[in-house]
Amino acid sequence: MELLAHARIVMWEGGALWVINATPSDTRDTRRTDLHAHHAIQVTLGLGGRFRLDTPDAHVGGDAVAVAPDAGHTFEAEGLFAILFIEPESRPGRAIAAQLYQGAALAAVPPVLLGDFRRRIAEAFRSPGRNDAAFIDLGQALIAHIAGTARADVPDLRVRKVIAWAGGQLDGPVSLSDAAPVVNLSAGRLRHLFVEQTGLPFKTYVLWLRLSRAVERFAAGSSLTQAAHEAGFSDSAHLSRTFRRMFGVTPAGLRMT
């Protein structure tokens, strides 16, 4: 498998920060992902490298570009950049979405919302003494900085309870019929409410939760096979297919640093 990039990935409840150094392509082209979509707000920041984000209908450039949750897009890059993923069901996530997208799938992030975080993240990546805690602090602070004083509602409490419950069940099968009694709803009513509040069917959301756990394990040093089993995937091939569908590349092309 060709090496696509060196990456440092940290995750916490409500978000993740990926700092990526895309390796030079064997051709004159920059690295480009497949068309993909994932259930997270994505804010991409140039850290000295360059990147391009496209949907089938639009292109937005700049030092920082945000992608709406579940929006199909491609990503082209070379050099150093960072990707901040934000849980769209979180209060900061909803506040950020409300002020950035205004109905569009791509949006340039105004410099005033970035502060000096691009410099700080690049310096942390290049520091020989870097550690996960420092990256987590930077990612959480950046989310708070972008959200600012904007206020937003969170999803229905019953949906939040089901999401929390599902996150603790990923070692085995997770079904809507098992989730419904957690919030005293019928499976049919929960199915409707879940889609209404998150925009995704419950089964698709659980797959996103599994992928998030697998990425966390992979970033911590687990093999793809170990990460797949720890997140409830049938095997590493299933994990790799899901990773590619949601991130546009295969995990084997990333080398953790």
C-alpha positions as a Markdown table, in Angstrom:
| # | Residue | x | y | z |
|---|---|---|---|---|
| 1 | Met | 0.0 | 0.0 | 0.0 |
| 2 | Glu | 1.4 | 3.4 | -1.0 |
| 3 | Leu | 2.0 | 5.8 | 1.9 |
| 4 | Leu | -0.3 | 8.7 | 1.5 |
| 5 | Ala | 0.4 | 10.7 | 4.6 |
| 6 | His | 1.9 | 10.9 | 8.1 |
| 7 | Ala | -0.8 | 11.6 | 10.6 |
| 8 | Arg | -1.3 | 12.5 | 14.3 |
| 9 | Ile | -4.9 | 11.8 | 15.4 |
| 10 | Val | -6.4 | 12.6 | 18.8 |
| 11 | Met | -10.0 | 12.2 | 19.8 |
| 12 | Trp | -12.2 | 13.2 | 22.7 |
| 13 | Glu | -15.9 | 13.3 | 23.4 |
| 14 | Gly | -17.4 | 15.7 | 20.9 |
| 15 | Gly | -14.5 | 16.0 | 18.5 |
| 16 | Ala | -11.2 | 15.0 | 17.0 |
| 17 | Leu | -8.1 | 16.6 | 15.6 |
| 18 | Trp | -6.2 | 15.1 | 12.7 |
| 19 | Val | -2.8 | 16.8 | 11.8 |
| 20 | Ile | -1.7 | 15.4 | 8.5 |
| 21 | Asn | 1.5 | 15.7 | 6.4 |
| 22 | Ala | 0.6 | 14.5 | 2.9 |
| 23 | Thr | 3.5 | 12.8 | 1.2 |
| 24 | Pro | 4.5 | 13.9 | -2.4 |
| 25 | Ser | 2.6 | 12.1 | -5.1 |
| 26 | Asp | 4.4 | 9.8 | -7.6 |
| 27 | Thr | 2.9 | 12.1 | -10.3 |
| 28 | Arg | 2.6 | 15.8 | -10.6 |
| 29 | Asp | -0.9 | 15.6 | -9.1 |
| 30 | Thr | -1.7 | 16.4 | -5.5 |
| 31 | Arg | -3.2 | 13.7 | -3.3 |
| 32 | Arg | -7.0 | 13.5 | -3.9 |
| 33 | Thr | -9.6 | 11.5 | -2.0 |
| 34 | Asp | -12.6 | 9.6 | -3.4 |
| 35 | Leu | -16.0 | 11.3 | -3.1 |
| 36 | His | -17.0 | 10.6 | 0.5 |
| 37 | Ala | -19.2 | 11.8 | 3.3 |
| 38 | His | -19.1 | 11.5 | 7.1 |
| 39 | His | -21.4 | 12.5 | 10.0 |
| 40 | Ala | -19.2 | 15.3 | 11.4 |
| 41 | Ile | -18.6 | 18.9 | 10.9 |
| 42 | Gln | -15.2 | 19.2 | 9.2 |
| 43 | Val | -13.0 | 22.3 | 9.5 |
| 44 | Thr | -9.8 | 22.0 | 7.4 |
| 45 | Leu | -6.9 | 24.3 | 8.1 |
| 46 | Gly | -3.8 | 24.9 | 6.0 |
| 47 | Leu | -0.7 | 24.8 | 8.1 |
| 48 | Gly | 1.8 | 25.6 | 5.3 |
| 49 | Gly | 0.6 | 23.1 | 2.8 |
| 50 | Arg | -2.2 | 23.6 | 0.4 |
| 51 | Phe | -5.6 | 22.0 | -0.1 |
| 52 | Arg | -8.8 | 22.1 | -2.1 |
| 53 | Leu | -12.3 | 21.0 | -1.1 |
| 54 | Asp | -15.0 | 20.3 | -3.6 |
| 55 | Thr | -18.6 | 19.1 | -3.6 |
| 56 | Pro | -20.2 | 18.0 | -6.8 |
| 57 | Asp | -21.7 | 21.5 | -7.1 |
| 58 | Ala | -19.2 | 23.9 | -5.5 |
| 59 | His | -15.6 | 24.7 | -4.6 |
| 60 | Val | -14.5 | 26.9 | -1.7 |
| 61 | Gly | -10.9 | 27.9 | -1.1 |
| 62 | Gly | -9.0 | 29.7 | 1.6 |
| 63 | Asp | -6.9 | 29.1 | 4.7 |
| 64 | Ala | -9.8 | 27.3 | 6.4 |
| 65 | Val | -12.9 | 25.6 | 4.9 |
| 66 | Ala | -15.7 | 23.9 | 6.7 |
| 67 | Val | -17.8 | 21.0 | 5.3 |
| 68 | Ala | -21.3 | 20.4 | 6.5 |
| 69 | Pro | -22.2 | 17.0 | 8.1 |
| 70 | Asp | -23.1 | 14.2 | 5.6 |
| 71 | Ala | -22.1 | 16.4 | 2.6 |
| 72 | Gly | -20.4 | 14.5 | -0.2 |
| 73 | His | -17.0 | 16.0 | -1.0 |
| 74 | Thr | -13.5 | 15.4 | -2.3 |
| 75 | Phe | -10.3 | 16.6 | -0.8 |
| 76 | Glu | -7.0 | 17.3 | -2.5 |
| 77 | Ala | -3.9 | 18.3 | -0.6 |
| 78 | Glu | -0.2 | 18.4 | -0.3 |
| 79 | Gly | 2.0 | 19.3 | 2.7 |
| 80 | Leu | 0.9 | 20.0 | 6.2 |
| 81 | Phe | -2.8 | 20.6 | 7.2 |
| 82 | Ala | -5.2 | 19.9 | 10.0 |
| 83 | Ile | -8.7 | 18.6 | 10.1 |
| 84 | Leu | -11.0 | 19.4 | 13.0 |
| 85 | Phe | -14.0 | 17.1 | 13.3 |
| 86 | Ile | -16.9 | 18.3 | 15.5 |
| 87 | Glu | -19.9 | 16.3 | 16.6 |
| 88 | Pro | -22.9 | 17.9 | 15.0 |
| 89 | Glu | -25.2 | 16.9 | 17.8 |
| 90 | Ser | -23.1 | 18.7 | 20.4 |
| 91 | Arg | -24.1 | 22.3 | 21.5 |
| 92 | Pro | -20.8 | 23.8 | 20.0 |
| 93 | Gly | -21.4 | 21.8 | 16.8 |
| 94 | Arg | -24.9 | 23.1 | 16.3 |
| 95 | Ala | -23.7 | 26.6 | 17.1 |
| 96 | Ile | -20.9 | 26.4 | 14.6 |
| 97 | Ala | -23.1 | 24.9 | 11.9 |
| 98 | Ala | -25.7 | 27.6 | 12.3 |
| 99 | Gln | -23.2 | 30.4 | 11.9 |
| 100 | Leu | -21.1 | 28.9 | 9.1 |
| 101 | Tyr | -23.2 | 27.1 | 6.5 |
| 102 | Gln | -26.4 | 28.9 | 6.0 |
| 103 | Gly | -27.7 | 26.2 | 3.8 |
| 104 | Ala | -24.4 | 25.5 | 1.9 |
| 105 | Ala | -22.3 | 22.3 | 2.1 |
| 106 | Leu | -19.0 | 24.2 | 2.0 |
| 107 | Ala | -18.1 | 27.5 | 3.8 |
| 108 | Ala | -14.9 | 29.6 | 4.1 |
| 109 | Val | -14.1 | 30.1 | 7.8 |
| 110 | Pro | -13.5 | 33.8 | 8.6 |
| 111 | Pro | -10.0 | 34.5 | 9.9 |
| 112 | Val | -11.4 | 36.1 | 13.0 |
| 113 | Leu | -12.8 | 32.7 | 14.0 |
| 114 | Leu | -9.3 | 31.1 | 13.7 |
| 115 | Gly | -7.2 | 33.3 | 15.9 |
| 116 | Asp | -3.6 | 32.0 | 16.0 |
| 117 | Phe | -4.6 | 28.3 | 16.1 |
| 118 | Arg | -3.1 | 27.5 | 12.7 |
| 119 | Arg | 0.3 | 28.5 | 13.9 |
| 120 | Arg | -0.1 | 26.8 | 17.3 |
| 121 | Ile | -1.2 | 23.5 | 15.8 |
| 122 | Ala | 1.7 | 23.5 | 13.3 |
| 123 | Glu | 4.2 | 24.2 | 16.1 |
| 124 | Ala | 2.8 | 21.5 | 18.2 |
| 125 | Phe | 3.1 | 19.0 | 15.4 |
| 126 | Arg | 6.7 | 19.9 | 14.7 |
| 127 | Ser | 7.7 | 19.9 | 18.4 |
| 128 | Pro | 9.7 | 16.8 | 19.5 |
| 129 | Gly | 8.0 | 16.8 | 22.8 |
| 130 | Arg | 4.4 | 16.8 | 21.5 |
| 131 | Asn | 1.8 | 14.8 | 23.3 |
| 132 | Asp | -1.8 | 13.9 | 22.9 |
| 133 | Ala | -3.0 | 16.1 | 25.7 |
| 134 | Ala | -1.6 | 19.2 | 24.1 |
| 135 | Phe | -3.4 | 18.4 | 20.8 |
| 136 | Ile | -6.6 | 17.7 | 22.6 |
| 137 | Asp | -6.4 | 21.0 | 24.4 |
| 138 | Leu | -5.8 | 22.8 | 21.1 |
| 139 | Gly | -8.7 | 21.1 | 19.4 |
| 140 | Gln | -11.1 | 21.8 | 22.2 |
| 141 | Ala | -10.0 | 25.4 | 22.5 |
| 142 | Leu | -10.4 | 25.8 | 18.7 |
| 143 | Ile | -13.9 | 24.5 | 18.8 |
| 144 | Ala | -14.8 | 26.9 | 21.6 |
| 145 | His | -13.2 | 29.8 | 19.7 |
| 146 | Ile | -15.1 | 29.1 | 16.5 |
| 147 | Ala | -18.4 | 28.6 | 18.4 |
| 148 | Gly | -17.8 | 31.8 | 20.3 |
| 149 | Thr | -20.9 | 33.1 | 22.1 |
| 150 | Ala | -23.3 | 31.6 | 19.6 |
| 151 | Arg | -26.1 | 29.6 | 21.3 |
| 152 | Ala | -27.8 | 26.5 | 19.9 |
| 153 | Asp | -30.2 | 23.8 | 21.1 |
| 154 | Val | -29.1 | 20.2 | 21.5 |
| 155 | Pro | -31.1 | 17.2 | 20.2 |
| 156 | Asp | -34.0 | 15.8 | 22.1 |
| 157 | Leu | -32.9 | 14.3 | 25.4 |
| 158 | Arg | -34.2 | 10.8 | 24.3 |
| 159 | Val | -32.0 | 10.9 | 21.3 |
| 160 | Arg | -29.0 | 11.9 | 23.3 |
| 161 | Lys | -29.6 | 9.1 | 25.8 |
| 162 | Val | -29.8 | 6.6 | 22.9 |
| 163 | Ile | -26.6 | 7.9 | 21.4 |
| 164 | Ala | -24.8 | 7.5 | 24.8 |
| 165 | Trp | -26.3 | 4.0 | 25.2 |
| 166 | Ala | -25.2 | 2.9 | 21.8 |
| 167 | Gly | -21.7 | 4.2 | 22.3 |
| 168 | Gly | -21.4 | 1.7 | 25.2 |
| 169 | Gln | -22.6 | -1.3 | 23.2 |
| 170 | Leu | -20.2 | -1.3 | 20.3 |
| 171 | Asp | -18.5 | -4.6 | 21.3 |
| 172 | Gly | -21.6 | -6.4 | 20.0 |
| 173 | Pro | -24.7 | -5.9 | 17.8 |
| 174 | Val | -26.6 | -2.7 | 18.4 |
| 175 | Ser | -30.2 | -2.6 | 17.1 |
| 176 | Leu | -33.0 | -0.1 | 17.1 |
| 177 | Ser | -35.3 | -2.6 | 18.9 |
| 178 | Asp | -32.8 | -2.9 | 21.7 |
| 179 | Ala | -32.4 | 0.9 | 21.9 |
| 180 | Ala | -36.1 | 1.7 | 22.1 |
| 181 | Pro | -36.7 | 0.5 | 25.7 |
| 182 | Val | -33.9 | 2.7 | 26.9 |
| 183 | Val | -36.1 | 5.7 | 26.3 |
| 184 | Asn | -39.5 | 4.0 | 26.6 |
| 185 | Leu | -40.4 | 4.5 | 23.0 |
| 186 | Ser | -41.6 | 2.0 | 20.3 |
| 187 | Ala | -39.0 | 1.1 | 17.7 |
| 188 | Gly | -41.1 | 2.9 | 15.1 |
| 189 | Arg | -41.4 | 6.1 | 17.1 |
| 190 | Leu | -37.6 | 6.1 | 17.9 |
| 191 | Arg | -36.7 | 5.5 | 14.2 |
| 192 | His | -38.7 | 8.6 | 13.2 |
| 193 | Leu | -37.4 | 10.8 | 16.1 |
| 194 | Phe | -33.8 | 9.7 | 15.5 |
| 195 | Val | -33.8 | 10.7 | 11.8 |
| 196 | Glu | -35.6 | 13.9 | 12.6 |
| 197 | Gln | -33.0 | 15.0 | 15.2 |
| 198 | Thr | -29.8 | 13.7 | 13.6 |
| 199 | Gly | -30.5 | 13.4 | 9.9 |
| 200 | Leu | -29.4 | 9.8 | 9.9 |
| 201 | Pro | -31.0 | 6.4 | 10.3 |
| 202 | Phe | -30.0 | 4.8 | 13.6 |
| 203 | Lys | -28.1 | 2.0 | 11.9 |
| 204 | Thr | -26.0 | 4.5 | 9.9 |
| 205 | Tyr | -25.3 | 6.5 | 13.0 |
| 206 | Val | -24.1 | 3.4 | 14.8 |
| 207 | Leu | -21.7 | 2.6 | 12.0 |
| 208 | Trp | -20.3 | 6.2 | 12.4 |
| 209 | Leu | -19.8 | 5.5 | 16.1 |
| 210 | Arg | -18.0 | 2.2 | 15.3 |
| 211 | Leu | -15.8 | 4.0 | 12.8 |
| 212 | Ser | -14.9 | 6.7 | 15.3 |
| 213 | Arg | -13.9 | 4.1 | 17.9 |
| 214 | Ala | -11.9 | 2.2 | 15.3 |
| 215 | Val | -10.0 | 5.3 | 14.3 |
| 216 | Glu | -9.3 | 6.0 | 18.0 |
| 217 | Arg | -7.9 | 2.5 | 18.5 |
| 218 | Phe | -5.9 | 2.7 | 15.2 |
| 219 | Ala | -4.4 | 6.1 | 16.2 |
| 220 | Ala | -3.4 | 4.7 | 19.6 |
| 221 | Gly | -1.3 | 1.9 | 17.9 |
| 222 | Ser | -3.7 | -1.0 | 17.4 |
| 223 | Ser | -3.4 | -2.9 | 14.1 |
| 224 | Leu | -6.3 | -2.6 | 11.7 |
| 225 | Thr | -7.5 | -6.0 | 12.6 |
| 226 | Gln | -7.4 | -5.2 | 16.3 |
| 227 | Ala | -9.1 | -1.8 | 15.8 |
| 228 | Ala | -11.8 | -3.5 | 13.7 |
| 229 | His | -12.6 | -6.1 | 16.4 |
| 230 | Glu | -12.5 | -3.6 | 19.2 |
| 231 | Ala | -15.1 | -1.4 | 17.4 |
| 232 | Gly | -17.4 | -4.3 | 16.4 |
| 233 | Phe | -16.5 | -4.6 | 12.7 |
| 234 | Ser | -16.6 | -8.1 | 11.2 |
| 235 | Asp | -13.0 | -7.8 | 10.0 |
| 236 | Ser | -10.3 | -5.3 | 8.9 |
| 237 | Ala | -11.7 | -5.4 | 5.3 |
| 238 | His | -15.1 | -4.2 | 6.5 |
| 239 | Leu | -13.4 | -1.4 | 8.5 |
| 240 | Ser | -11.3 | -0.4 | 5.5 |
| 241 | Arg | -14.3 | -0.2 | 3.2 |
| 242 | Thr | -16.2 | 1.9 | 5.8 |
| 243 | Phe | -13.2 | 4.2 | 6.4 |
| 244 | Arg | -12.8 | 4.8 | 2.6 |
| 245 | Arg | -16.5 | 5.5 | 2.2 |
| 246 | Met | -16.5 | 8.0 | 5.0 |
| 247 | Phe | -13.0 | 9.6 | 4.6 |
| 248 | Gly | -12.2 | 8.9 | 1.0 |
| 249 | Val | -8.9 | 7.0 | 1.6 |
| 250 | Thr | -8.0 | 3.7 | 3.1 |
| 251 | Pro | -6.5 | 3.6 | 6.6 |
| 252 | Ala | -3.5 | 1.6 | 5.4 |
| 253 | Gly | -2.3 | 4.7 | 3.5 |
| 254 | Leu | -1.9 | 6.6 | 6.8 |
| 255 | Arg | 1.2 | 6.2 | 9.0 |
| 256 | Met | 0.6 | 7.4 | 12.6 |
| 257 | Thr | 3.4 | 9.6 | 14.1 |
